Amino acid sequence: MALGPRLDIRQSQSLVMTPQLQQAIKLLALSNLEVEAFIGEALEANPLLDVGESAPLAADAVEPGEDHRRTTLESSPVDQLVAEGRAADDRPLDIDGSALDRDRDTGDGAVSLADPSIGDWGGEIRMSGGEDGPSIDERGEAEESLAEHLHAQAGPSCRDPRVQFIVRHLIGQLDEAGYLPVPLRDVAAELGVPLAEAEGALAVLQGFDPTGVGARNLAECIALQAKEADRYDPCMARLIDNLELVARGEFARLKRMCAVDDEDFADMLAELRGYDPKPGLRFGGGGGDPVTPDILLTARADGGWDVSLNQATLPRVIVNRTYYAEVRGSCDDKAAKGWLSEKLADANWLVKALDQRQKTILKVATELVRQQDAFFRHGVSQLKPLTLRAVAEAIAMHESTVSRVTSNKYLHCERGTFELKYFFTSGVASSDGEGAVSAEAVKASIKQLIDAEDARSILSDDALVDLLKARGFDLARRTVAKYREAIGLGSSVQRRRQKALSGGR
C-alpha cells in the first residue's frame, strides 16, 4: 500500500451553527426578565432597533391562532388543537438537538452549547432535565435559593388556595436568614385578611424545611428547632426565653431559673449551640425575591383556558425603517453602508427570533395545560405523570426544544405560580394496574392523611401503605417513608411526641 498525502472528495450534510442560530437557541432558554435584559443590550448596540407599544389585546378580540402572544384552549373537547394556519417560515422554533455537533442531547440530562468565536452569543448554557423531567428530590439537590426551596413546598403543603396565597406572600417577605422582618399585623392589613388567618399561614410556613424559617426573632427560631427535635420542655423554654443571659454568661442565674443541675444544664447548652440561628443562609440566592411569571393562565367563562405571555415583562421590539432610510440616504462611504446593512440584518433576525420564541413557548405551554388540565381544575391530587418526550411527540417538536422552553419559565394560575418543570413528574404504579399517578399526587395524599390523623392513633408507615392502596396508590413501605420525609413530615414516633406536647391538637 502506497504511503503519502492525497486529496479525497467527500459529500456530507451538516447543520451549521451560525451566530443567528446560536442566538435563537439562547433566547429560547431565557426567562422573560432575562430576555428583557438581552433586549436592552441589543437596543444599545443597534441604532435600528426600537421599542414599540405592546398592549395586551382584549380576550374577545383574539381569534385562535391569530395572536402569537395568546392561545385558547376550548372546553369541549379539551384535546382539540388550536388551528395554526401559519406559513412555513412563521412556525415555532424547533431544533433537533441530535443534528447539532455543538448542541447535542447526550442523554445525561444536560445540554450545552459554547463557541468562543461567536462573542457574546457563544456563552455557555447548561440546562438540567432528562426525559422524565426533574423529580422533587432532584430539585432539592440542585443549588437553589431559599425562596425557591420554600415555594416548592407551598404547593403540596397548602390545600386551601387562600392559605397558599398568604404563605407565598410571606415567603416573599423573608430576609436572607429566613426571618420575617415585617410585623404580621402589617402583612394582614396589606392583604386584607384577618390577623388570625395570617397567623395560621405563618404557622404553615414555619413547618417548612429548613426548621426555623419564618421566625420573627432569634428566640422563636431556636424554639421551632427545639420543638422539631422534641427538646422543647419547660426548662428549655425558659433557657430560650433568656438568650440574653446566655450571651452574658450568667449561667448560675440560668440554672436557678431552669431548676436543673450542672449536668442537665450542660446538656441544654450543648443542645442550644447545635441549633442554626440563621437557617436561611444555607441556601443561595439571598432572601425571598418574588417570582415573575412568564406565562399567564386564566379560566374562560365557557370552562376553557386562555394561555398568554406576560407582556409586562416582554417589550415589543421593532425595526425603525424610517431611520434606516434617512441614514442610508446620507451615507456615501461604502464601509458605512455595509455596516448599516449588517445592523439591519441583525435587527430583522432579532425580531424574527423573538417572534419564534413566543410562538414556541405558547405551543409548549398550551400542551402542558392540556395534559395537566385536571391539576388546574382540581389540584395536585390530579397531577399526571408527564415526560418531555410525551409533550414533544404531541406537538411534533424535539425533546431538546421542550427542555429549553421549560427551563427558567414560570406559569401563573389561580392555584399559584409554578415552574414549568414542576409539571413533569415521575409516575407511581396504581393499585389496579391501570396507568400511573404522579409522585406529587402521592405526596399530597400522604400529607392529607397525616394531617387528619387522630393524636391518639398516629398512623405508622405500614398503615399509610394500606390507606394509600385503598386510594389506588401501590407503594412499598420504604417509598412511603421516602415521600413522607421529602415533604418534611416526621415518623410516627416523632409526630406522637409533637402532638402530645401540643395537647393533641
N, C-alpha and C positions, 0 to 999 in steps of 0.2 A: 504494500500500500504506500502510495507516494505521500510524503510529508511536506507541507508547505502552505503558505497562505493562498486563499482562493475566495472568489466572490460568489455568493449564492443569492438568488432572488426568492423571497418567500412572501406569501399573501396571508394576512391575518386581519381580524376585526377587533377593535377595541374602542371603548368609550373614553374619550379624552376628558380629563378633569380640568376644564377651563376655569379661569377665575370666576366667571359668572356662575358656573355650576356650583363651585365651592360656596359662593355667596348664598345661592338659593338654599343649599343644604343647611348652611349655618343658620339662616333666618328661620327655617322650619323648626329647629330645635330650641329657639329662644322663646322666652315668655314675652307677653305684650310689653311689659315695662322694659325688658332688655331690648326689644325691637325699637321702642321709643328712643332709648339712648343711642342706638345704632343710627336711627334716622337723624337724630340731632347732629351726629358726627358727619353724616353724609351731606346734610344741608350746609355745614360749614365748608366742606371740601368741594362742593359742586354748586356754582352760582346759578345753574339752570334748574335746580330743584326748588320747590316752594311748597308750603303747607296750605292746603285748601280746606274748605268747610267740610265737616264730617258729621253733620247732624243725623241722628238715627231716624230712620223712616218709620212712619206710623205702621202698626201691625196690619191695619186693614188696607193699607196702600201697597202691600207687597204680595206679589203672586209667587207661588212656589217655583224655585229655580230662577227667579228674576234678579234677586239681590244677592250678591256674593257675601253679604255680611249677616244674612239671616236665612235659616231654613225652617221648614214647618213639618212637623210630624202629625198626620191626621190621626184621629182616634179610632177610625173604623175603615180598614183594618190598621192596626199598629204597624204591621210589617210592610205596608205599602211604601215603595221608594218614591222620593220626590223626583219628578221629571227634571232632567238636567238640560237637555237640548242645547249643549254648548258646541262650539266649533272645536276642531282638533287642537288648535293652538290656545284654547281657552279652558283647558281641562285642569283639574287639580294636579299639583306637582307630585309625581311618583317616580322614585328612582330605585331600580333593582340593585340592592347592595352587593349581590353576588357578581355583578358585571363590572364592578369597580375595583381596581387594584388598590386604591388608597382608601376605599370606603367599603370594606368587605366585612360582612357579619360572620365572624369566625365561629359563632355558636357558643361562645363562652359568656354571652350576656353583655359584652362590651363592644361598642362600635367607635372607632376613632378615625379621624382624618387630619392630616397635617401635611403641609408643604411649605417650607420656609421660603421658597421662591415666590410665593404669591403675596407676600407682605401681610397686611392686616387681615386678609381673608384666610390666611393659612394657619390661624391659631388652632391649637388642638382642642377638639371637642370630645368629651367622653360621656357616654350615656349608659346607664345600667338598665337591666330588664331583659330577661330571656323570653322564651316563647310563652311561658305561663305568667309572665309579669312578676313583680316582686311580692313576696308574701309579707305579712305584717312583721314576721321575725326578721326578714332581710332588711326591711325598712328601719327596724330598730338598730341593726348592726351598723348601718351607714352613718357617716358623720352628719348630724342634723342639729338644728337649733332647738332651744328649749320650747319655743312656740310650736314648731313642727311636731315635736315629740308629744306635746300636750294635746294639740289639735287631733292627732291620730287616735288619742284615747277618748276624746269628747264624743265622737260619733257612736262607738259601741257602748259607751257608759251612760248616755243620756237618751232615754226612750222618749221623754217629753221634749218636743221641738222648742218649746218656750224656755225650758231649763237649759237645753243645749245652747240656745242663743245667748243666754246670760253667761254661761260658762265660757263660751268662746270670746265674749266681750271682756270678761275678767282676764282671760289669757293674754289678751292684747294690752292689758294694763300692767302686767308684771314687769319688774325690773330684771336686770341680768342675773341677779342672785336668786330669783324665784319668789321674791316678796311682793305683796300687794301694797304699794306706797300710797294709794289714794283711799280716803275713808269710804267704807262700804255704803254709808248713807248717801254720799255724793254719787256713787255708781247707781244706786237705786233711783235717785232723783233724775239722773241723766237718762236712764232707760224708761222711766215712768212705771216702775214696778214697786210693789210693797217691799219694805226692808226685810221682812221675814222671807220673802221669796228670794231675794238676793243672798241672804244668809244661807238658805238651803242650797243655792247654786254654788256658793263658796265652799260649803261642806263637801259637795261633789268634787269640786276641783282639788280640794285638799286630800282627797282619796286617791288622786292620780300618782303615778310614778314620775319623778323621784319623791319619796316621802318628805314632807316639809314644805313643798311648794304651795304657794297661795297663803302662806303665813303673813300676818301683819306686823310681827315683831320677832325678835330672836327667841323669846321665851315660848311663843306659840309654835315656832318652827321646831324647837327642841322637843316640846311636848308632843307634837304629832309623831316624831320619830320614836319617842319613848313608848307611845301607845302602840305603834306598829310593832315594836319589839316586845310588847307585853311587859313593860317595865314601869308603867305609869301608875305606881301605887301612891298612897298619901305621902309617904316620905319623899319619894322622887318628885312629887308635885310641889312640895314645899321648897325643895332644893332648886327646882327650875324657876319657881316664882321669885327667888332671891339670887339671881345670877350676879347682881352687882356685888353681893357679899363674896361670891366665889372669886370674882375678879380682884377683890381687895384682899383675898386670902384669909378672911375671918372664919376659919374652919371650926374653931371651938364653938363659936356662936351658932354656926350652921348645924353642928352635931346636936346641940341642945334643942334647936328648933325642930330638927327632924326626928329627935328621940331615937338615935341609933348609936351603936358602939363604934369603936375605931375601925374594926374590920368591915362592918357594913358600910360605913361612910367612905372608906377607901374604895370599895366596890362601886358605890354610887358615883364617885368622882371619875373612876375609870370608865364607867358606862357613859357618863355625861361627855367626857372628852372624845368618845368614839363616834359621837353624832356629828353630822355635817351642818355647820352654821349657814352655809350658802349652797344649798343643793342645786341651784340653777347653773352654777358655774361649771359643772361637769359637762355641760353641753356647749356647743359652739354657736356662733351667730348672735350672741347677746340676748336681749330680752325678747318680749313678745311683739315683734313687728307685725302689723296687720297684713294678712294675705290679700292681695288684689286679684280678683278672679279675671281670667282671660275669656271665659265663656259664660253666658247668662242663659239660664233655663227657666222659662215661665210657662205656667199652665194656661191653656186656652179655654174659652168658655165651652167649647164643644168637647172638652175632655182630652184634646191633643196637646202637643208641646210646641213651643217656639224656642228654637236654638239660635242664638245670635252671639256675635263677638262683642266684647266690651269696648265700645267706641271711645269711652272716656280715656282709655289708656292707649289708643291706637290712632294717631293722627293720619290724615289722608295726604299723601304726597302726590304732587302734580308736577309736570314739566312746564316751565314757563317759556313757551314757544315764542311769545311776543318779544321777550328779552333776547332770546336767541337770534331772532330775525334782525333786531336792532344792532346787536353786537356784530353779527356776521356781515352786515352791510357796511360797517365801518372798518372791517379787517382787510388790510392789504397784504399783510405778511402771510406767507404760505404756512409757516410753522404755527402761527396763531390760529389760522383756520383749521389746521389739523388737530390742535389742542381742543378747540371748540367742538369739533365733530366728535372727538373722543368723549368729551363731557356729555354731549347729547346722547350718545350711545349708552354710556353708563347710567344716565338718568332714566332713559327708556327701559333699560333692563331692570333697574331697581323697582320701578313702578310695576312692571310685569311680575317680578319675583314676589313683591308684596301681595299682589292680587292673587297669584297662585297659592301663596301661603294661606291666605284667608279661605280660599275655596277648599284647600286640603284639610285645614283644621275643622272647618264646618262639616265636611263629609265624614271625617272620623268621629267627631263629637256626636253627630246625628246618629251614627250607627251604634255608638256606646249607649246613648239614651234609648234607642230601640231595643238593644239587647238587655239593658237593665231597667226596662220600663217598670217592672214590679217593685224594684227598690225605690224609685222616685214616688211611687204611689203608696206603698205600704211600709217602707223602712228596711233596715238592714237585714231583718229576718228573711227577706225575699231576694237578697243579693245572690245572683247566679255565679257559678264559677265561669271564668272567661279567660281566654288566651289571646295574645296578639295575633296568632295565626287565624283564629276564628273571625276576628274583626277584619283582618287583611283579606281573607277569602270572600267575605261578604261584600266588600266594597271594591274588589278587584284591584288591590294595591299590594305592594310588597311589605313584608313584616318590618323591615328596617324603616320604612316610611312611617308606619303606625307607631313604631317605637320613638321616633324623633318627635312626632306630633304630640304624643302623650307625656313627653318629658318637660318638666318645669311649667306645666299648664294646670290651671285650676278652674273648676266649674262651680258656679254658684246656683243653688236652687233653694226651694223653701226649707229643705232639711239641713242646709248649711253649705259650707264651701269645702269641696273635696278636690284633691289632686286626681288627675285623670288616671294615674297609676293605681289609685285606690280601687277602681272598678275591675281590675284584673286580679282575680284571686284564685287560689288553688281550690280544687274540689274535694269533697269528702263523700264517700260512697253512702247512699241511702240504705236504710234497713230493708226496703222492699226490693233492692237490687235494680231499681229503675232510675237511671240518671245519677246525678250527683248534686250536692248542695255546696254553697260557698262556706269556706272556713270562717269568714266573718259572721255569717249567719249562725254558725255553731257557737261561736264565742258569745254572741248576743244572747242566745238561748241559755248558755251556762250562767251568764250573769243574771238573767231574769230568774232562773231557778234559785240561785243563791240569795238574791235579794228578797225573794218571797219565802225563804225557809224559816221555820219556827226556831226561836232561840233555844227551845227545849228539845229540838230534834234536828240537829245540824246534819246536813247531807254529806256523806262521805263520797269519795270519788267513784266507788262502786255503785252507790245509789244514783249518782249523776249519770253513770253509764246506762242504767236501766231506764231512768226518766227520759234521757235523750233518745234512747232506742224507741221508746213509745212515741216520741215526736218524729221519728223517721230518720234519726241520725245513727249510723252504725259506726261506733268508735271504740277503740280499746281504752282501758283504764289509763295507760301511760299517755295517750293522746289527750284525754280529758284533763289530766294533770298539767300537761304542757300548755294547753289553751287557757286553763284557769290561771296559771302563773303569768301567761303572756298579757292578760288583762288586769293583772295586779291584785288578784284575789288569793288570800291565804288558804292554807289547808284547813280541814275540818277542826283540828285541834286549835289552830290559831283563831279561827272565827268563833269558836265556842268561848274562848277566853275574852275576846273583844266584846262579844255580846253580853257576857256576864258582867264585865266592867261597866257597860253602858246601860245596865239594868234591864237587859232583854229586849231593848228596842231594835 
